[in-house]
Amino acid sequence: MYIAMNRFKVSTGKEEMFESIWRERETRLSDVPGFETFNLIKGSLEDHHTLYASHSTWHSKEAFESWTKSRSFKDSHRDAGKHRHLYVGHPVFEGFEVII
């Protein structure tokens, strides 16, 4: 199993807009081979931002990497730059192989 996460530092006061974008977006993940689950998780409020992470689980790292090279991935991320004003810095990707 493989876990893929993107960490987002969302500017204070922009949290509702950020969450709304994720709630309303069209997702095609359930049709992707090897995809298992997705969650958007919310962390703590810091000085100037709230920490969020997109958390998806995959059957394998290879399944995740195949998706990142697909048309579905490109379509899902084509408007990502439109929301830069919501973030403090760039999103940070983290990938993990599940051991236990």
N, C-alpha and C positions, 0 to 999 in steps of 0.2 A: 504494500500500500504506500501511496505517496501523498503528502499534504503540501499544497501550494497556497501561499499566503501573500497578500499585498498589504503593507501597512500604510495607512493614510493619516497624516496629521491635518485635521480639519479645523480651520480657523474658528475661534470662539464666535458664536452667533450664526454660523453657517451649517450647524448640525442638521437641522430639520430639512434644509434644502438638499444636503448630501444624502440623507436617508431616503428622501422622496425620489431622487434620481435612481437609486438602487431598487426601490420598491416598484417603480413604474417601467423600468427598462425591460426590453424584450430579451428573454434568455432562451438559448437553444441548447443549453448544457445537457438536458435530460436525453437528448438524441445522440450525444457524442459517445462513441465507444470508449469504455473504461472510466467514464465519469461516475462518481458515487453520490456525493453530497456537496451542498454549498450552504454556507452561513455568512452573514455579515455580522461581525461582532464589534461591540463598543467597549472601549476601555475607559481609562480615567481622564478627567479634565485636568489639564496642565495649565501653565501660566497663560498661554495664548492659543491653545488648541485642545481638541479632544482626539484621542487616539482611536482609530477604527482599524479593522483588518477584514479583508475578504478571505475566507477560509474554505478551500475546496479539497475534497478527498478524491483520489483516483486509484484505480486498480494498480497502476504502476507509474513510475516516472516516465516510461516510454509512452504510455497513453496520454499523459499530460503534455509531453513534448510534441507528440503528433498533433494534438489539438492546437498548440501554439503556432503550428505551421499551416493550419487549415484556413479555408475561406470563412468558416464560421467564426474563428477567432478574430480575423481581420474585420469582419462585419461588426462583431460585438465591441470592438475597441476603436472604431473609426471616429467617434465623436469624443473620445477621452480628453483631448486637449481643450475642449470647450469649457471644461469645469476647473481649469487651473486656479481661477480666482478663489476657489473654496479651500485650497490647500496651503499649508506652511511647508514649503519644500516639495520635492517629488515623492510619489509613492515609492516604497521600497519592497522589492520582492524577496521572499524567503521560501526555500523549498526544503522539505524534510522527507527522508525515507523512514517509514515506521519500522521500528525494531521489534517492539513487543506489543 
